[in-house]
Each structure stands twice: as structure tokens, then as C-alpha cells.
């Protein structure tokens, strides 16, 4: 890798994210905190954007370290940026000049000029490998930053970054030391669509903190309670769930439902619930914090998520909320879509056909009316999460892959 004027011993993992911290992406913050606990060194975090109002997730890094935000690197730091570029030109003239001359799709000249501040930030904190979640525009910056700084980088690919907007993904993956994705389904898709070499993509399931989601007894309520928790966007299938609940109601099956979350479809879904005659049995509490989300799931007899393919092709990977419900010992009902069957395997829950209210109603009926079967699913679901979907295992695998990348980069 060679000497850098910003360098400390390169032992830490660095994260460059698009937006951080985001309420709907607690799995990213969870991984970073788990890496810190596992290695004894807090990862160094930067982000291109701050979260919007009402979108920020909880975040408290060990030692109170705050992320560096890209938009904070402005013209007021021009003398500092010029000095950083001068240092790099002196220490690495060829690499620095070629970085500036190299085509960098997705980045303006101003972006590339400012990137030296990120290089100094990561090198100055002893980062030896850079990682990011999602193949969005921050991956363009990662590729340039890797060329400029000599640090290897990697990406964890999830769902929409693969299914919807894959046009830019090929070039964003090209320079990565390794690629991670969250399901075997995604891995097959990436190999088929991008002809990636064997061994280039690693499956690392998102996980949950098992100690924070200890199983608890189900609630004792006269009417069973169903909880569905997600952003209210097309791929979550809330409209299909409401239609399935209406079918159950027409059969005389009583169920109270909480549809928890916020998003662009929430007003339409509330209207649909009224049109289907469900206003008295379905509530819409709105967005909740992670702690509140866990409390909602603990109140459930059944957790459901009617995942489907959105009109733009977007769909879920493996929803973390299903892992959380299973970790809490709640039986789950979802759909046979994408990587979900890898989590909700045989005996761990029930899966309906995506986009089919009748199929979903059938599976919900079984889970709501057969308490013995539901208990068996809950126990097997908890075991499944312990075995294959723990946050510790997720962090450990990222650390192992990053360490191997750092060793390869120094040869």
C-alpha cells in the first residue's frame, strides 16, 4: 500500500455510507456497533448525507465519536484541502495524479477534489479497509477513494440496489475487493446478471442482537393480535394484508391488527381499511423507534409481513423485522419471495404466495387458530435466528473478510 502522510497503523474498519443513521436501516448501525464490540476498536464512519427530519435512527458510538458528513466538507476548508493534495502529490505523485485524471462516473471534479478530506479522515484514524451498505452513489466515491488512498473497499448489497437500479451497479462492484449480499437468492441473481467470478460474492445474513430480543411468553388476550411493522411502501404489501384480514373477518375469525410504520401509502391504507370495514379492528400507530418496535412485536400473537414485488421491481431481501419477531418467539407469516424462505424455513413459520390475499388469509388462518402449531413455529423460529441470523455472526464475518482483504492489499 505504501506510505501515506495521513497514516496511522491501519487496523480499523471504516464505513462510508450514503445516509446515516437511518431509522429503517438499524441493521447498519447494529453491524457497526457489533464490530466495535467484537474487535475492541470503534469503526470510523462517514456518510454522504444526514438523515432527513424524522428519519434518523438511534446512534451512540463508543467514546461518543460522531460520523463525518460529506456536506460538511465545504469551501471553508479549501486551504486544508489544498495542503492535503500537496502532501499526497509529494508522497504518491503517480497515484495522486492518475486519480485526478481518471474518469470517475458519478463524481464531479469538485467531488474528487473534496475526496482528499475523506482520505485523510480514514487514514488518520487508522482505517485499513472501507465498507459500505447498498450499491448507491456512495459506492462511486468509494471506488475513487480506494484509487486515491490505496485502501481496499467492499460493498454489502441488499435489495433495491440490485432489483431496481442495477444500471450503475456493475461499475460500482468492479473495483471492490469483495462483495457481500444478504441472501443466497441475491447471490445467484448477481452471478446470473453480472457474470461474476466464483468466490467473489459472499453471503452474510443480516442479524439481530439476540440479547436484546430475548423470547418472551405470548400475550394473554381474548382476541388474537397481529402486528405488521414496516415502511408503508408498495413492496411491503400492506394493502394485500388488509384484503386478507377482510377475508378472515368475512369468515368470522376475530383478529386485532396493528399496522405499524409510516410512509407514502399510509393515508391510502387507512382509507382502504375503512372501505373494507376494518376500522374497528385495525390500527395505524405510525412510525416507532427500535425499542418501541420491539414492544409492538412483543404484544403480537402473530407477526406478519405480506412482502410483494413493487411496480418498479423493488422487493425485500430478508426483512430484519421478521428476524426480530422470530427471536422474540413470535410465529411469523410472510410470503415466498426473494430470500425470505431462507429465514422462514420449513417449520419456522408460514409463507403465502406474494400478491395473493387468499393465500395469505389461508396461512394467517392456520397460525391464528392452531395455537399448538403456532407455538412450535415460534420455538423453531427462535432456534433458526440463533443458528444463522445473529448480529454477532454478521459482524464477525465482515471483520474476517475485511482482514483477509487487508492482508491481500499489503502483499
Backbone torsions as a table, in degrees:
resi	resn	phi	psi	omega
1	UNK	NA	-35.8	177.4
2	UNK	87.4	170.8	-177.4
3	UNK	-76.9	143.1	171.2
4	UNK	-124.0	140.6	178.4
5	UNK	-66.3	-12.6	-179.0
6	UNK	-100.7	1.5	-159.9
7	UNK	-80.4	138.9	161.3
8	UNK	-115.2	173.9	175.4
9	UNK	-53.8	126.1	-170.2
10	UNK	-88.3	88.2	-176.6
11	UNK	-121.5	-14.1	-173.7
12	UNK	-93.5	159.3	172.4
13	UNK	-94.9	134.1	177.3
14	UNK	-112.1	146.9	177.4
15	UNK	-120.6	128.4	169.0
16	UNK	-116.0	112.4	-172.4
17	UNK	-115.4	159.5	177.9
18	UNK	-70.1	-54.4	179.0
19	UNK	-137.2	139.3	-177.5
20	UNK	-160.5	141.5	-8.1
21	UNK	-87.9	144.2	-175.2
22	UNK	-115.4	132.5	-176.0
23	UNK	-57.9	-36.6	-177.4
24	UNK	-85.6	2.2	-179.3
25	UNK	-127.1	49.3	-179.2
26	UNK	-64.8	-20.5	178.9
27	UNK	-65.8	-25.9	177.6
28	UNK	-73.2	-51.4	177.9
29	UNK	-60.3	-39.0	179.3
30	UNK	-61.5	-42.7	178.9
31	UNK	-62.6	-44.8	-178.3
32	UNK	-61.4	-45.2	179.9
33	UNK	-66.8	-36.5	178.3
34	UNK	-68.5	-37.2	175.5
35	UNK	-62.1	-41.9	178.5
36	UNK	-59.9	-44.5	-178.9
37	UNK	-68.9	-37.9	-176.4
38	UNK	-70.2	-40.8	-173.6
39	UNK	-98.5	-16.7	-174.9
40	UNK	78.3	7.4	178.6
41	UNK	-130.3	123.4	179.7
42	UNK	-67.7	127.1	173.0
43	UNK	-58.8	154.6	179.9
44	UNK	-98.0	124.4	-169.1
45	UNK	-117.5	134.6	169.4
46	UNK	-133.6	156.2	-179.9
47	UNK	-143.7	147.6	179.0
48	UNK	-71.7	-35.6	-174.9
49	UNK	-135.1	149.5	168.3
50	UNK	-81.1	151.8	176.0
51	UNK	-66.7	148.7	177.7
52	UNK	-71.8	172.5	-179.3
53	UNK	-59.6	129.1	180.0
54	UNK	79.5	0.0	-178.2
55	UNK	-105.9	-8.3	-175.2
56	UNK	-71.8	132.4	174.9
57	UNK	-89.9	168.2	178.5
58	UNK	-69.2	143.5	-178.1
59	UNK	-157.2	121.0	175.0
60	UNK	-145.0	96.2	-177.9
61	UNK	-75.5	147.0	174.7
62	UNK	-52.3	139.8	-178.0
63	UNK	68.4	11.2	173.9
64	UNK	67.9	24.6	-176.1
65	UNK	-74.4	129.5	179.9
66	UNK	-94.9	148.5	176.1
67	UNK	-67.1	154.0	170.0
68	UNK	-88.2	131.4	179.1
69	UNK	-105.7	134.3	-176.2
70	UNK	-55.4	-41.0	-175.3
71	UNK	-70.3	-12.3	176.3
72	UNK	-80.1	-10.6	177.2
73	UNK	-88.4	96.2	-172.2
74	UNK	-126.3	-172.0	-175.2
75	UNK	-63.7	-19.1	177.4
76	UNK	-65.8	-17.9	-179.2
77	UNK	-102.4	16.6	-176.3
78	UNK	-56.7	-48.6	178.7
79	UNK	-57.8	-39.6	179.1
80	UNK	-64.0	-42.5	179.9
81	UNK	-65.2	-42.0	178.9
82	UNK	-62.4	-41.8	178.7
83	UNK	-63.6	-41.2	178.9
84	UNK	-62.8	-43.1	178.6
85	UNK	-64.6	-38.6	178.6
86	UNK	-61.6	-44.6	178.6
87	UNK	-60.6	-43.7	180.0
88	UNK	-66.8	-38.6	179.0
89	UNK	-63.6	-35.8	179.0
90	UNK	-71.4	-43.8	-175.2
91	UNK	-81.1	-34.5	-178.0
92	UNK	-138.0	70.1	-173.6
93	UNK	-61.2	-44.1	-176.6
94	UNK	-68.1	-48.9	-177.6
95	UNK	-62.5	-41.0	-178.0
96	UNK	-67.6	-46.7	-179.8
97	UNK	-65.2	-41.5	-179.7
98	UNK	-68.3	-31.0	176.9
99	UNK	-63.3	-45.0	179.5
100	UNK	-67.3	-36.3	-177.3
101	UNK	-79.7	-22.7	-174.9
102	UNK	-69.6	140.9	175.0
103	UNK	-63.0	132.4	-179.7
104	UNK	-131.0	81.8	-178.7
105	UNK	-55.1	138.7	179.8
106	UNK	88.9	-8.7	-178.4
107	UNK	-122.4	134.7	174.7
108	UNK	-81.4	169.0	175.6
109	UNK	-60.4	-37.5	177.4
110	UNK	-62.5	-41.2	177.6
111	UNK	-59.3	-46.2	-177.9
112	UNK	-66.0	-36.7	178.6
113	UNK	-65.0	-42.4	-179.6
114	UNK	-70.8	-20.4	-175.0
115	UNK	-61.1	-23.7	-179.9
116	UNK	-61.5	-28.7	177.3
117	UNK	-66.6	-37.3	176.2
118	UNK	-66.9	-40.9	178.4
119	UNK	-58.4	-47.2	179.2
120	UNK	-64.0	-39.8	-179.2
121	UNK	-60.3	-49.6	-176.9
122	UNK	-72.3	-46.6	178.4
123	UNK	-61.4	-40.9	-177.1
124	UNK	-65.6	-19.9	177.9
125	UNK	-104.9	14.9	172.7
126	UNK	75.8	29.0	179.9
127	UNK	-79.2	132.2	178.0
128	UNK	-109.5	-12.0	179.8
129	UNK	-153.2	141.1	179.6
130	UNK	-109.6	141.1	-179.8
131	UNK	-136.4	156.2	175.9
132	UNK	-149.3	158.2	173.4
133	UNK	-107.2	133.5	179.7
134	UNK	81.0	144.7	-179.3
135	UNK	-94.9	48.8	-179.1
136	UNK	-91.1	-159.9	-170.4
137	UNK	-66.0	-22.3	178.3
138	UNK	-65.9	-20.2	177.4
139	UNK	-68.9	-29.8	173.3
140	UNK	-63.2	-42.1	178.2
141	UNK	-67.3	-38.6	178.1
142	UNK	-59.2	-44.9	-179.0
143	UNK	-61.5	-43.2	178.8
144	UNK	-67.8	-42.7	-178.8
145	UNK	-62.8	-37.5	177.6
146	UNK	-62.9	-43.0	178.6
147	UNK	-64.0	-39.9	-176.5
148	UNK	-74.3	-42.9	-171.0
149	UNK	-96.3	-19.2	-174.5
150	UNK	82.8	1.5	179.3
151	UNK	-82.2	131.8	173.9
152	UNK	-70.7	156.8	178.1
153	UNK	-137.7	163.1	179.2
154	UNK	-144.7	162.8	-178.1
155	UNK	-130.9	139.9	165.0
156	UNK	-101.9	119.8	-178.9
157	UNK	-101.5	140.0	-169.4
158	UNK	-116.6	-75.6	-170.1
159	UNK	-146.6	-83.6	-175.7
160	UNK	-60.1	-30.8	178.7
161	UNK	-65.7	-19.4	176.0
162	UNK	-99.7	-46.3	-169.0
163	UNK	-80.5	-30.6	-170.2
164	UNK	-105.7	-56.1	-170.8
165	UNK	-117.6	66.4	-174.9
166	UNK	-90.4	-0.5	-175.3
167	UNK	-59.2	-37.9	-177.9
168	UNK	-93.2	-5.6	-169.4
169	UNK	-68.2	-36.1	-176.1
170	UNK	-57.7	-47.5	-179.2
171	UNK	-71.1	-31.0	-179.5
172	UNK	-71.2	-28.0	177.5
173	UNK	-81.8	-23.2	-167.2
174	UNK	-57.4	-42.1	-175.8
175	UNK	-90.5	-0.4	-176.1
176	UNK	-71.0	139.4	176.7
177	UNK	-65.7	-35.8	173.0
178	UNK	-157.2	162.7	179.8
179	UNK	-121.9	143.0	177.1
180	UNK	-122.6	144.2	168.9
181	UNK	-141.0	165.0	-164.1
182	UNK	-95.7	2.9	179.7
183	UNK	-155.3	156.4	173.1
184	UNK	-64.2	-33.9	176.6
185	UNK	-57.2	-49.0	179.4
186	UNK	-63.1	-40.2	-179.3
187	UNK	-60.5	-46.0	178.5
188	UNK	-60.9	-43.1	-178.8
189	UNK	-62.7	-43.2	179.9
190	UNK	-63.9	-41.8	178.4
191	UNK	-65.1	-39.9	-178.2
192	UNK	-69.7	-43.4	-172.8
193	UNK	-83.6	-28.0	-173.5
194	UNK	-118.4	2.4	177.7
195	UNK	50.5	46.7	-178.9
196	UNK	-74.9	150.7	-179.6
197	UNK	-68.3	146.3	176.1
198	UNK	-57.1	139.7	180.0
199	UNK	85.6	-4.3	-178.7
200	UNK	-80.0	-29.4	-177.3
201	UNK	-108.8	131.2	179.6
202	UNK	-116.3	137.4	176.7
203	UNK	-89.6	120.0	174.0
204	UNK	-128.8	104.6	-179.7
205	UNK	-64.2	139.3	165.2
206	UNK	-61.5	152.6	-177.2
207	UNK	-138.8	176.0	178.6
208	UNK	-123.4	154.3	176.2
209	UNK	-75.2	104.5	-173.6
210	UNK	-62.5	-31.3	179.7
211	UNK	-70.0	-28.5	-180.0
212	UNK	-83.5	-14.2	-178.9
213	UNK	-125.7	54.8	178.2
214	UNK	-67.8	140.0	-179.7
215	UNK	-63.3	146.7	-179.5
216	UNK	-138.7	157.8	179.8
217	UNK	-62.1	146.4	177.0
218	UNK	-67.0	157.3	-179.5
219	UNK	-67.6	151.8	175.6
220	UNK	-100.7	93.3	-177.5
221	UNK	-130.3	144.6	-177.7
222	UNK	-64.8	-31.2	178.6
223	UNK	-116.1	125.9	-178.7
224	UNK	-60.2	144.2	-178.0
225	UNK	-111.7	129.4	175.6
226	UNK	-107.2	135.2	177.1
227	UNK	-122.3	131.1	173.0
228	UNK	-127.3	123.0	-170.9
229	UNK	-129.4	119.2	-179.5
230	UNK	-175.8	171.5	169.9
231	UNK	-68.5	141.5	-176.4
232	UNK	-88.8	79.3	179.1
233	UNK	-127.6	163.4	-172.1
234	UNK	-53.4	-40.7	-172.7
235	UNK	-68.3	-14.4	-179.5
236	UNK	-82.5	-12.2	171.3
237	UNK	67.3	29.4	-178.8
238	UNK	-62.8	-35.0	178.5
239	UNK	-64.0	-38.9	177.2
240	UNK	-65.1	-40.1	177.8
241	UNK	-62.4	-42.7	178.4
242	UNK	-62.0	-40.5	177.5
243	UNK	-64.2	-38.0	177.3
244	UNK	-65.7	-40.4	177.8
245	UNK	-64.5	-35.8	176.3
246	UNK	-64.6	-38.3	176.8
247	UNK	-63.2	-42.9	178.2
248	UNK	-63.4	-39.7	178.9
249	UNK	-62.5	-39.1	179.8
250	UNK	-66.8	-20.7	177.6
251	UNK	-92.2	0.6	179.5
252	UNK	82.9	16.3	178.5
253	UNK	-90.5	114.7	-177.6
254	UNK	-82.3	133.9	176.2
255	UNK	-156.1	136.4	171.7
256	UNK	-100.0	137.1	-175.5
257	UNK	-126.7	137.8	170.9
258	UNK	-111.9	118.0	174.8
259	UNK	-102.3	100.1	-167.3
260	UNK	-101.0	129.5	177.8
261	UNK	138.8	176.1	178.4
262	UNK	-135.5	170.1	-179.4
263	UNK	153.3	176.5	-173.6
264	UNK	-62.8	-24.6	-177.0
265	UNK	-89.5	-3.7	-173.4
266	UNK	-58.1	-46.8	178.7
267	UNK	-60.3	-41.0	179.7
268	UNK	-65.7	-37.6	180.0
269	UNK	-68.8	-38.2	176.8
270	UNK	-64.2	-38.3	177.2
271	UNK	-66.3	-42.6	179.4
272	UNK	-62.5	-39.9	178.2
273	UNK	-59.1	-40.4	177.3
274	UNK	-65.6	-43.1	-179.7
275	UNK	-63.5	-30.7	-179.6
276	UNK	-87.6	1.9	179.5
277	UNK	74.8	27.8	-175.5
278	UNK	-107.1	4.8	-174.4
279	UNK	-56.8	-33.0	-178.0
280	UNK	-78.9	-14.2	-175.2
281	UNK	-121.6	-4.7	-179.5
282	UNK	-122.8	128.8	178.1
283	UNK	-117.2	156.9	-178.4
284	UNK	-127.9	84.0	-174.6
285	UNK	-68.9	-17.7	-178.8
286	UNK	93.0	-168.3	-177.8
287	UNK	-69.5	147.8	-179.7
288	UNK	-135.2	159.8	173.8
289	UNK	-76.5	165.8	177.1
290	UNK	-56.4	-40.3	178.1
291	UNK	-64.5	-41.7	177.6
292	UNK	-66.4	-35.2	177.9
293	UNK	-61.9	-43.7	177.8
294	UNK	-61.5	-39.6	177.7
295	UNK	-63.3	-40.8	177.0
296	UNK	-60.2	-44.3	-179.3
297	UNK	-66.7	-34.7	178.0
298	UNK	-65.5	-27.4	178.8
299	UNK	-77.3	-8.3	-172.4
300	UNK	-85.5	144.5	164.1
301	UNK	-86.1	-32.8	178.6
302	UNK	-141.0	136.9	172.3
303	UNK	-105.4	134.9	-176.4
304	UNK	-133.1	147.9	174.1
305	UNK	-149.2	112.5	-171.9
306	UNK	-90.9	55.9	-174.6
307	UNK	-55.3	139.4	-179.2
308	UNK	-147.1	175.3	177.9
309	UNK	-89.7	123.6	-180.0
310	UNK	-73.4	161.2	179.4
311	UNK	-55.4	-29.6	-180.0
312	UNK	-88.6	6.6	179.4
313	UNK	92.8	-6.3	-179.4
314	UNK	-68.9	144.9	174.6
315	UNK	-156.6	164.7	-179.0
316	UNK	-71.9	158.1	170.5
317	UNK	-89.4	-89.5	168.4
318	UNK	-133.4	103.4	-174.5
319	UNK	-59.8	129.3	-178.9
320	UNK	-65.8	-29.7	-179.1
321	UNK	-62.4	-30.9	175.4
322	UNK	-67.5	-39.3	176.2
323	UNK	-61.7	-42.2	-178.9
324	UNK	-63.8	-43.3	179.3
325	UNK	-63.1	-43.6	-179.9
326	UNK	-66.0	-39.0	177.7
327	UNK	-62.1	-34.6	179.2
328	UNK	-76.5	-5.5	-178.8
329	UNK	82.9	32.5	177.3
330	UNK	-107.2	132.9	176.9
331	UNK	-68.1	143.9	-175.2
332	UNK	-122.0	148.9	172.6
333	UNK	-127.7	126.2	177.5
334	UNK	-142.4	-149.8	-176.9
335	UNK	-128.1	159.6	-177.6
336	UNK	-84.3	73.4	-172.2
337	UNK	-135.7	139.2	172.2
338	UNK	53.2	-130.3	-177.1
339	UNK	-91.2	5.0	-175.6
340	UNK	-58.3	-40.6	177.8
341	UNK	-62.0	-17.8	176.3
342	UNK	-71.5	-27.3	175.3
343	UNK	-91.0	-56.7	-178.5
344	UNK	-87.1	70.6	-178.5
345	UNK	-75.8	175.6	-178.4
346	UNK	-52.5	125.2	177.8
347	UNK	88.4	-10.1	-178.1
348	UNK	-95.0	-3.8	-176.4
349	UNK	163.5	-169.7	-180.0
350	UNK	-125.5	144.5	-178.7
351	UNK	-124.7	132.7	177.9
352	UNK	-102.0	170.7	173.8
353	UNK	-74.9	133.6	-179.5
354	UNK	-59.9	138.0	175.8
355	UNK	76.1	10.2	-175.1
356	UNK	-117.8	99.3	-178.9
357	UNK	-59.7	-35.9	-179.9
358	UNK	-65.5	-44.0	177.4
359	UNK	-62.7	-41.6	178.9
360	UNK	-65.2	-41.7	178.9
361	UNK	-61.6	-38.2	178.5
362	UNK	-61.3	-46.0	-178.4
363	UNK	-70.2	-38.0	176.5
364	UNK	-64.3	-41.1	179.3
365	UNK	-57.8	-46.0	180.0
366	UNK	-60.6	-46.2	-175.9
367	UNK	-70.5	-34.0	-177.2
368	UNK	-79.5	-27.3	-173.4
369	UNK	-104.4	-14.5	-179.4
370	UNK	-111.9	87.1	-172.8
371	UNK	-66.2	-34.5	178.5
372	UNK	-63.7	-45.8	177.8
373	UNK	-62.9	-41.3	179.6
374	UNK	-61.6	-40.8	178.4
375	UNK	-63.3	-41.0	178.5
376	UNK	-62.5	-43.9	178.1
377	UNK	-61.9	-40.9	-179.0
378	UNK	-61.9	-44.4	-179.6
379	UNK	-65.7	-44.1	179.6
380	UNK	-68.6	-33.7	177.8
381	UNK	-64.2	-43.9	177.2
382	UNK	-59.9	-44.1	179.6
383	UNK	-62.5	-39.3	179.0
384	UNK	-61.2	-42.4	179.5
385	UNK	-67.1	-43.6	177.8
386	UNK	-57.9	-39.6	-174.8
387	UNK	-74.9	-40.8	-166.9
388	UNK	-132.8	-4.7	-173.3
389	UNK	-135.4	42.9	177.4
390	UNK	-92.7	148.4	178.9
391	UNK	-64.8	-36.8	179.1
392	UNK	-61.2	-43.7	179.3
393	UNK	-65.3	-37.8	177.1
394	UNK	-60.2	-50.8	-178.4
395	UNK	-64.9	-41.2	-178.5
396	UNK	-60.7	-40.9	-178.3
397	UNK	-68.8	-39.6	177.3
398	UNK	-62.8	-41.6	178.7
399	UNK	-63.4	-43.5	-179.7
400	UNK	-62.7	-45.8	-179.7
401	UNK	-65.3	-40.1	180.0
402	UNK	-67.0	-40.1	178.5
403	UNK	-62.3	-42.4	178.5
404	UNK	-63.7	-37.9	178.1
405	UNK	-64.3	-42.5	179.1
406	UNK	-63.3	-39.9	179.0
407	UNK	-64.9	-41.7	179.2
408	UNK	-65.0	-35.5	-177.5
409	UNK	-71.0	-22.7	-177.6
410	UNK	-94.2	-4.0	-179.4
411	UNK	-73.8	NA	NA
